[in-house]
């Protein structure tokens, strides 16, 4: 996926990350997440192509804005995607690494394939698994959509994952486009 750098505006103590183009914004980072230079901060779909949105190297902070209500939020050039609050200098590095899910010491369940990840089987159903929920081998934990074909993702204890685990954090938004091996859930042994 091609990368695009987010635009930056500074308003007092806040840093605003702005859309670099017109399109639809998806896979946002949740409020309270830590974003720092070089991290992916979502995906922008424009003119039939998907672009990975990257935080500029000289920017870091805590997301202060709630995630958009729509899975594909329409945005214009320069629309505010995030407002970031300041971080304490000592907390920046560790928090950013832990929040990415990729470098955390906690076990992480990763997507077995690329596609659109859904937390539920239909819009009116509850999520298959929530934070605090316990999962065991074979339990459905999400759905991957590829070309209008929906496939259940079942929990499998591989790559050091426990046979029985508790969900600590959900790392991928409902309806997010994910690549193979994208972190979906942070776990702990149950």
C-alpha positions in Angstrom: 0.0 0.0 0.0 1.3 3.4 -0.9 2.1 5.8 2.0 1.0 9.4 2.4 2.2 11.7 5.1 -0.4 13.5 7.2 -0.3 17.3 7.1 0.4 19.1 10.4 -1.1 22.2 12.0 -0.2 23.5 15.4 -3.0 25.2 17.5 -1.7 26.3 20.9 -0.6 23.1 22.8 -2.5 20.8 20.3 -1.1 19.3 17.1 -3.7 18.7 14.4 -3.1 15.9 11.8 -4.8 16.8 8.6 -6.0 14.8 5.6 -3.5 15.1 2.7 -6.3 14.6 0.1 -10.0 14.2 -0.5 -11.5 10.7 0.1 -12.8 8.4 2.8 -10.9 7.9 6.1 -10.9 4.4 7.7 -9.0 2.4 10.3 -8.6 5.3 12.7 -6.7 5.1 16.0 -8.9 5.3 19.1 -9.0 8.2 21.5 -6.3 7.9 24.1 -3.9 6.2 21.7 -0.3 7.4 21.4 0.8 8.4 17.9 4.4 9.2 17.0 6.5 9.8 13.9 6.5 7.0 11.4 3.4 5.2 12.7 0.4 4.4 10.6 -2.6 6.5 11.6 -5.3 5.0 9.3 -6.1 4.5 5.7 -7.4 7.1 3.1 -9.3 5.8 0.1 -9.3 8.1 -2.8 -10.0 7.5 -6.5 -10.2 3.8 -6.0 -6.8 3.5 -4.3 -6.0 3.0 -0.6 -3.2 5.0 1.0 -1.6 4.3 4.4 -1.6 7.5 6.4 1.7 8.1 8.2 2.5 10.4 11.1 5.3 12.9 10.2 8.6 12.1 12.0 8.6 15.3 14.2 5.1 14.7 15.7 4.0 12.7 18.7 1.1 12.9 21.1 -2.0 11.4 22.6 -5.2 11.3 20.4 -7.7 13.7 21.9 -10.5 13.3 19.3 -13.0 10.5 19.2 -13.0 8.1 16.2 -15.4 9.0 13.4 -18.9 7.5 13.6 -18.7 6.1 10.0 -16.5 3.2 9.0 -15.6 5.2 5.8 -15.7 8.8 7.0 -15.8 11.3 4.0 -13.0 13.9 4.4 -11.7 16.9 2.4 -8.2 18.2 1.8 -7.0 19.6 5.1 -9.8 18.0 7.2 -8.8 17.5 10.8 -8.4 13.7 11.4 -6.7 13.9 14.8 -5.9 16.4 17.5 -3.0 15.3 19.6 -2.2 16.4 23.2 1.3 16.7 24.5 3.1 13.7 26.1 5.6 13.7 28.9 9.1 13.2 27.3 9.8 10.1 29.3 6.5 8.4 28.3 6.7 9.0 24.6 8.8 6.1 23.5 7.5 3.4 25.7 3.8 4.3 25.2 4.1 4.5 21.4 5.7 1.1 21.2 3.1 -0.5 23.5 0.2 1.1 21.7 1.2 -0.2 18.3 0.6 -3.8 19.4 3.5 -5.0 17.3 6.2 -4.5 19.9 4.2 -5.2 23.1 5.4 -8.0 25.3 1.7 -9.2 25.6 0.6 -11.9 23.2 -1.2 -10.6 20.1 -3.6 -12.4 17.8 -2.9 -11.5 14.2 -5.1 -11.6 11.1 -4.6 -14.9 9.1 -5.3 -13.0 5.8 -5.9 -9.6 4.2 -9.3 -8.2 3.9 -11.9 -6.1 5.8 -12.1 -7.2 9.4 -15.6 -7.2 11.1 -16.2 -7.6 14.8 -19.7 -9.0 14.2 -21.6 -11.2 11.8 -24.1 -8.5 10.8 -24.6 -4.8 11.6 -27.3 -5.6 14.2 -25.4 -8.4 16.0 -23.2 -7.8 19.0 -19.4 -8.2 18.6 -18.2 -11.9 18.6 -15.7 -11.0 21.3 -15.2 -7.9 23.5 -12.5 -6.6 25.9 -12.5 -8.9 28.9 -14.0 -11.8 27.0 -12.3 -15.2 27.3 -11.5 -17.1 24.1 -10.5 -20.7 23.5 -9.2 -22.6 20.5 -11.9 -22.8 17.8 -14.0 -19.9 19.1 -15.1 -17.5 16.3 -13.6 -14.0 17.1 -14.3 -12.0 13.9 -15.0 -12.1 10.2 -12.8 -11.3 7.3 -14.4 -10.0 4.1 -12.7 -10.5 0.8 -14.6 -9.6 -2.4 -18.0 -10.0 -0.7 -17.0 -13.4 0.7 -17.2 -13.6 4.5 -15.0 -16.0 6.4 -15.0 -16.6 10.2 -11.7 -16.2 12.0 -11.5 -18.7 14.8 -9.0 -18.5 17.6 -6.0 -20.7 17.2 -3.2 -21.1 19.8 -0.2 -20.7 17.5 3.1 -18.7 17.7 3.2 -18.8 21.5 -0.4 -17.9 22.1 -2.1 -19.5 25.1 -4.8 -22.2 24.5 -7.2 -20.0 26.6 -6.9 -16.2 26.6 -8.6 -13.0 27.7 -8.9 -10.1 25.4 -7.1 -7.1 26.8 -7.5 -4.7 23.9 -9.1 -4.7 20.5 -6.5 -3.3 18.1 -8.4 -3.2 14.8 -11.6 -1.2 14.3 -14.8 -2.8 13.1 -14.7 -2.6 9.3 -11.0 -1.9 9.1 -9.0 -3.0 6.2 -6.2 -5.3 7.4 -3.2 -6.9 5.9 -2.1 -10.4 6.6 -0.5 -10.5 10.1 -2.1 -7.2 11.2 -2.5 -7.2 15.0 -6.2 -7.7 15.8 -6.4 -8.4 19.6 -4.0 -8.0 22.5 -4.3 -11.0 24.9 -3.3 -12.3 28.2 -3.5 -15.9 29.5 -6.8 -16.8 31.1 
